[in-house]
Each structure stands twice: as structure tokens, then as C-alpha cells.
């Protein structure tokens, strides 16, 4: 975006109940919503770092935006020059740049249901029609609890350890995944950069926290792409066109702005598959989720984005 100016608003979103992952529980997240205006029109973007992912922090992103003093060219050139360190800002600017296409997106993509093993998440998601379930596991999860889920429906299961396993438990879950047709993959078994990935092998192992942007990533197996963390989207799409095999698109608990943009980006992939965007309805009501939930994730056409922006205090 050439010329123009920008404004931003910081929002805090508190989970209704803490989100539990293999590495701990998360009570709330901060996001920054970005509004850009240039000769090509108005665009929106969202800066949405996620705990455990090595992007810039919200405070670092805000510092960069404050330094640019509302000047969009200044912000764009700063982010372009430091884009490896500022992947969330680069993604948010990509969203602003493509906003007219993003706002018009009204397609739908199949979505995996996110379930916790405790409670009755799984039957509820199955009853709602989800064909794929994504289950968070930790070092204390037992295989029978996963087999129990198999017995409830006929679909596929994705296991996500969020880097919480050691090499022994990671091997055992990798063996489980490879011996069970109904396990689609095991996501991020080991911490970022763990040398054990070399011996674990790539079959049915997906990297999430270890994959931030395509730059410098040479994992030949599955990767989970969180569009809002993935840096510049033109670079992301160029990488994707060269890359064979599936890529899994995933949410990082965006507001309506980031979700609409991320769904649009995922929809551009001809081999998009089932996405991981079952993140609605998890925050205390703040009117910042506007899409409908369910096993098909749909774009939100005919939404008044300018009114949404004005309502954010
Ligand atoms: Mg994950």
C-alpha cells in the first residue's frame, strides 16, 4: 500500500474458561486491530501473536506502529525491512492490502472440531456434524482415551501435543499415529528445535509452533500454517505454490477481522483440505466474534466493517 495512513486499537480478550494446552493454560490474549487507508481504499488487519510461537509480541508490534506515527508508507517500509522479526505485522499489512477481496469472501471450508479430553466436548462436536476432531494431548494422556473417541464416530482425529512430549513419549505417540488409520497426524510432539525431530521421522508428524513462516524452514513433512503469524502473504503463497503435499491452515483465536482474512487466505489454496478454525465462542462475550461456528467455516459477506471498527472502544 503506497501513501496513506493507519490507525490501530488494542483489545484484550478473556477466555470464558482458561484454554488448556500441553504447555499450560491461557486466560486471555491481547490483539491489535489495524485500519489502513490509502488511495486504493480502506483495509483491515489483525496482529494476533499466540503463546509459544516465536513472533513479535503485542508490545513490540505497538512500538513499531507508534514510531510510524500513522504514516502507512513508513510502517510498510519498516515492516518490509524487518519482516523476519515482525511476521504478525507483515501478515496484518497483507490483510489490509487485500481487504476488498477478503471482505467479499463468502465461501466455506470444512473445519476440524477442537475438543478437550476432559468433559463432553467430543460427543457435542460429533453431534454438531464435525467429521474431524482435533484433540490436545499432553505427557499424561493415555492411548485408551483416544480410542474411546474413535468409538464415538467414524471420522478422523488430529492429535496436538503443543511441544509437551519428551522423545520417548513422542516416539510412542508417533507409533500410535502411524498404526491408526484414523489418526491424521500428530502435531508438534516435541519443543521447537528439538533434535529428536530428526529421528522421529516426518511421516504423520506435523510442525506447528516450529513453523512460523516459510523462511528458513526445511521440514519436508506436514506443516500447520497460522495465516496471522505467517508473515507476508505474497511470500507465503509463492512458497505454497512450490510445495507439494498438504498444508493445514489454522486459527490463532482471531477476532472477526483476522478470521475473515485467514479464511480467505486458506481458500486460495487449491488443496486446502480441512482447516483448524473451531475457535469461536470461547471468549467472554465481547462482540468481536461475528462468524457462525460449526463444521463448515464460512466467510462473512455483507458485513459492515467500518461500523465494527467504530464500535471498538
Ligand atoms: Mg497446534
Boltz pocket constraint, residues with backbone or C-beta under 6 A from the ligand:
constraints:
  - pocket:
      binder: B
      contacts: [[A, 160], [A, 162], [A, 187], [A, 188], [A, 208], [A, 209], [A, 224]]
      max_distance: 6.0
